[in-house]
């Protein structure tokens, strides 16, 4: 779907306002930092030479935590999140030296809260800075609530191997691919801005799921498990809607397994201008 340029600029300006600065935040105690190899493609550096970038590798240990909440916020760039560490999180990041990358931690009883974020740059600098490249690996075993926020760019979130409880995402302008196959999450909320988002909820599930999608301008693709009972409600959408195998009954759309399938997935899709496409997979 083609988006008028003045709409895109306006929405990017709005999106840049949602990131707030947290004065006084510092690197968490016990963090380690070391260089890792990554070269920004020359065509993407623009007026920023290689020596204007900083590279870091950071870890967040689990300690005595038995449950966790993780908040990840990257204003712009390229973000990859997937499983593959015995710690809570392992981060490799490259960003411009005028920025800061911060980690906050708080252990209450056996619950660990961690926040990974970059404070806001002022004005148009925030919109034009799309050179951050961040790769995050998360623990597969510990029960986890995850919140992901990305202003603009490209995101690949391969969360299918994680022990998720709840997931919330705020996706600004760009392209986003989210794998939530077979996760035990019982709650999902996605606020989408401008661009394309593909979210895979297929695979075998043991828990019921309530999911809410608040759409902006662009395309939302959902892949749902055929064996689960599916119920979808739509409100305020302007654009093309392809419900695939789902059948409308009254104000809702259902699949054949709604009456007999287990577990059930209830989905609300709200607002937005663009396309919604739902498909089924095993």
C-alpha positions as semicolon CSV with decimal commas, in nm:
position;residue;x (nm);y (nm);z (nm)
1;X;0,000;0,000;0,000
2;X;0,145;0,340;-0,103
3;X;0,149;0,601;0,175
4;X;0,152;0,975;0,085
5;X;0,483;1,128;0,189
6;X;0,327;1,409;0,390
7;X;0,130;1,152;0,594
8;X;0,447;0,957;0,668
9;X;0,641;1,266;0,782
10;X;0,352;1,379;1,002
11;X;0,322;1,040;1,170
12;X;0,695;1,012;1,221
13;X;0,692;1,352;1,393
14;X;0,415;1,231;1,622
15;X;0,597;0,906;1,688
16;X;0,911;1,089;1,794
17;X;0,720;1,246;2,083
18;X;0,648;0,921;2,267
19;X;1,003;0,862;2,389
20;X;1,085;1,027;2,720
21;X;1,423;1,107;2,876
22;X;1,515;0,958;3,215
23;X;1,785;1,176;3,372
24;X;2,029;1,011;3,608
25;X;1,998;0,660;3,467
26;X;2,330;0,478;3,444
27;X;2,462;0,142;3,338
28;X;2,338;-0,133;3,565
29;X;2,579;-0,271;3,820
30;X;2,767;-0,573;3,693
31;X;2,717;-0,496;3,322
32;X;3,005;-0,578;3,093
33;X;3,086;-0,402;2,767
34;X;3,309;-0,515;2,483
35;X;3,334;-0,450;2,113
36;X;3,178;-0,678;1,856
37;X;3,229;-0,670;1,483
38;X;2,972;-0,497;1,264
39;X;3,015;-0,260;0,972
40;X;2,735;-0,023;0,875
41;X;2,686;-0,039;0,496
42;X;2,840;0,268;0,335
43;X;2,516;0,373;0,172
44;X;2,345;0,385;0,514
45;X;2,607;0,593;0,694
46;X;2,524;0,917;0,516
47;X;2,729;1,195;0,677
48;X;2,830;0,977;0,975
49;X;3,184;0,829;0,951
50;X;3,261;0,492;1,107
51;X;3,443;0,646;1,404
52;X;3,122;0,825;1,507
53;X;2,970;0,491;1,617
54;X;3,004;0,300;1,942
55;X;2,968;-0,078;1,979
56;X;2,884;-0,262;2,300
57;X;2,796;-0,604;2,432
58;X;2,597;-0,613;2,755
59;X;2,449;-0,889;2,972
60;X;2,171;-0,894;3,229
61;X;2,204;-1,184;3,473
62;X;1,908;-1,363;3,630
63;X;2,046;-1,394;3,982
64;X;1,776;-1,534;4,210
65;X;1,487;-1,426;3,985
66;X;1,218;-1,682;3,909
67;X;0,995;-1,450;3,703
68;X;1,086;-1,148;3,491
69;X;0,951;-0,841;3,316
70;X;1,151;-0,697;3,028
71;X;1,098;-0,357;2,864
72;X;1,288;-0,290;2,539
73;X;1,272;0,050;2,367
74;X;1,470;0,145;2,055
75;X;1,369;0,472;1,881
76;X;1,490;0,383;1,530
77;X;1,712;0,148;1,334
78;X;1,728;-0,230;1,306
79;X;1,627;-0,452;1,598
80;X;1,648;-0,830;1,627
81;X;1,515;-1,019;1,931
82;X;1,537;-1,397;1,973
83;X;1,614;-1,672;2,224
84;X;1,957;-1,811;2,308
85;X;2,118;-1,713;2,640
86;X;2,131;-1,854;2,997
87;X;2,116;-1,495;3,126
88;X;1,799;-1,288;3,118
89;X;1,928;-1,095;2,817
90;X;2,241;-1,055;2,608
91;X;2,269;-0,742;2,394
92;X;2,494;-0,652;2,102
93;X;2,440;-0,296;1,983
94;X;2,600;-0,039;1,755
95;X;2,488;0,324;1,771
96;X;2,604;0,682;1,724
97;X;2,826;0,814;2,003
98;X;2,599;1,111;2,073
99;X;2,334;0,865;2,191
100;X;2,324;0,657;2,509
101;X;2,214;0,299;2,562
102;X;2,098;0,235;2,918
103;X;1,992;-0,060;3,129
104;X;1,788;-0,039;3,449
105;X;1,726;-0,333;3,683
106;X;1,510;-0,386;3,989
107;X;1,484;-0,713;4,181
108;X;1,180;-0,738;4,410
109;X;1,165;-1,071;4,590
110;X;1,218;-1,326;4,315
111;X;1,086;-1,102;4,033
112;X;1,335;-0,914;3,815
113;X;1,232;-0,607;3,614
114;X;1,476;-0,486;3,348
115;X;1,455;-0,197;3,103
116;X;1,679;-0,157;2,797
117;X;1,640;0,177;2,622
118;X;1,791;0,475;2,444
119;X;1,695;0,825;2,565
120;X;1,538;1,058;2,313
121;X;1,727;1,291;2,080
122;X;1,571;1,630;2,025
123;X;1,359;1,723;1,723
124;X;1,443;1,599;1,374
125;X;1,764;1,431;1,492
126;X;1,550;1,150;1,632
127;X;1,367;1,093;1,304
128;X;1,681;1,099;1,089
129;X;1,884;0,865;1,314
130;X;1,812;0,519;1,175
131;X;2,165;0,379;1,210
132;X;2,124;0,193;1,539
133;X;2,168;-0,182;1,497
134;X;2,070;-0,396;1,795
135;X;2,057;-0,772;1,849
136;X;1,908;-0,910;2,172
137;X;1,902;-1,271;2,292
138;X;1,661;-1,369;2,570
139;X;1,636;-1,654;2,819
140;X;1,415;-1,942;2,704
141;X;1,315;-2,090;3,040
142;X;1,224;-1,816;3,287
143;X;0,858;-1,697;3,278
144;X;0,863;-1,354;3,116
145;X;0,645;-1,051;3,043
146;X;0,784;-0,864;2,741
147;X;0,720;-0,508;2,624
148;X;0,876;-0,400;2,292
149;X;0,874;-0,045;2,159
150;X;1,031;0,060;1,830
151;X;0,982;0,397;1,665
152;X;1,096;0,346;1,307
153;X;1,296;0,096;1,106
154;X;1,297;-0,281;1,074
155;X;1,229;-0,533;1,347
156;X;1,252;-0,912;1,354
157;X;1,120;-1,060;1,677
158;X;1,164;-1,438;1,690
159;X;0,995;-1,510;2,023
160;X;0,863;-1,859;1,954
161;X;1,106;-2,034;2,189
162;X;1,044;-1,814;2,494
163;X;0,842;-1,885;2,808
164;X;0,619;-1,581;2,760
165;X;0,328;-1,482;2,981
166;X;0,223;-1,149;2,829
167;X;0,347;-0,953;2,526
168;X;0,290;-0,589;2,435
169;X;0,434;-0,410;2,132
170;X;0,436;-0,053;2,008
171;X;0,553;-0,050;1,646
172;X;0,604;0,284;1,472
173;X;0,695;0,320;1,105
174;X;0,862;0,038;0,917
175;X;0,858;-0,337;0,859
176;X;0,812;-0,583;1,144
177;X;0,808;-0,964;1,155
178;X;0,695;-1,128;1,480
179;X;0,715;-1,502;1,548
180;X;0,502;-1,613;1,843
181;X;0,454;-1,973;1,732
182;X;0,355;-2,212;2,011
183;X;0,428;-1,963;2,290
184;X;0,238;-1,998;2,620
185;X;0,148;-1,625;2,625
186;X;-0,210;-1,556;2,735
187;X;-0,220;-1,185;2,647
188;X;-0,098;-0,995;2,340
189;X;-0,140;-0,626;2,258
190;X;0,003;-0,461;1,947
191;X;-0,015;-0,091;1,861
192;X;0,090;-0,052;1,497
193;X;0,187;0,273;1,327
194;X;0,283;0,307;0,960
195;X;0,409;0,020;0,747
196;X;0,382;-0,358;0,748
197;X;0,358;-0,609;1,032
198;X;0,342;-0,988;1,002
199;X;0,256;-1,176;1,321
200;X;0,268;-1,556;1,338
201;X;0,055;-1,709;1,614
202;X;0,040;-2,057;1,464
203;X;0,174;-2,380;1,613
204;X;0,048;-2,589;1,903
205;X;-0,087;-2,395;2,198
206;X;-0,181;-2,510;2,547
207;X;-0,313;-2,179;2,680
208;X;-0,597;-1,957;2,563
209;X;-0,499;-1,620;2,418
210;X;-0,661;-1,276;2,415
211;X;-0,507;-1,052;2,149
212;X;-0,569;-0,687;2,060
213;X;-0,438;-0,509;1,750
214;X;-0,471;-0,131;1,717
215;X;-0,383;-0,050;1,357
216;X;-0,241;0,264;1,199
217;X;-0,172;0,298;0,826
218;X;-0,042;-0,003;0,637
219;X;-0,073;-0,380;0,629
220;X;-0,135;-0,630;0,910
221;X;-0,089;-1,000;0,838
222;X;-0,191;-1,258;1,097
223;X;-0,111;-1,630;1,079
224;X;-0,332;-1,832;1,314
225;X;-0,332;-2,199;1,424
226;X;-0,593;-2,403;1,242
227;X;-0,643;-2,641;1,536
228;X;-0,737;-2,365;1,783
229;X;-1,080;-2,209;1,813
230;X;-1,062;-1,860;1,657
231;X;-1,294;-1,564;1,713
232;X;-1,218;-1,224;1,554
233;X;-1,390;-0,887;1,588
234;X;-1,325;-0,588;1,360
235;X;-1,403;-0,221;1,422
236;X;-1,323;0,106;1,245
237;X;-1,111;-0,039;0,965
238;X;-1,086;0,132;0,625
239;X;-0,926;-0,081;0,354
240;X;-0,907;-0,434;0,220
241;X;-0,995;-0,718;0,456
242;X;-0,915;-1,082;0,379
243;X;-1,036;-1,315;0,653
244;X;-0,920;-1,633;0,478
245;X;-1,095;-1,942;0,617
246;X;-1,289;-1,749;0,881
247;X;-1,666;-1,718;0,840
248;X;-1,875;-1,424;0,957
249;X;-2,155;-1,496;1,202
250;X;-2,323;-1,184;1,332
251;X;-2,058;-0,933;1,443
252;X;-1,770;-1,183;1,461
253;X;-1,562;-1,411;1,242
254;X;-1,504;-1,774;1,342
255;X;-1,313;-2,075;1,215
256;X;-1,458;-2,426;1,196
257;X;-1,282;-2,525;1,518
258;X;-1,437;-2,254;1,737
259;X;-1,694;-2,490;1,889
260;X;-1,463;-2,789;1,925
261;X;-1,109;-2,649;1,908
262;X;-0,892;-2,605;2,214
263;X;-0,753;-2,372;2,326
264;X;-0,941;-2,065;2,205
265;X;-0,794;-1,744;2,065
266;X;-1,000;-1,423;2,085
267;X;-0,878;-1,135;1,866
268;X;-0,990;-0,772;1,847
269;X;-0,867;-0,560;1,552
270;X;-0,935;-0,187;1,583
271;X;-0,908;0,123;1,361
272;X;-0,656;0,184;1,088
273;X;-0,634;0,254;0,716
274;X;-0,492;-0,025;0,505
275;X;-0,506;-0,399;0,462
276;X;-0,573;-0,686;0,702
277;X;-0,504;-1,042;0,592
278;X;-0,564;-1,350;0,805
279;X;-0,443;-1,696;0,709
280;X;-0,438;-2,032;0,887
281;X;-0,150;-2,274;0,941
282;X;-0,092;-2,596;1,132
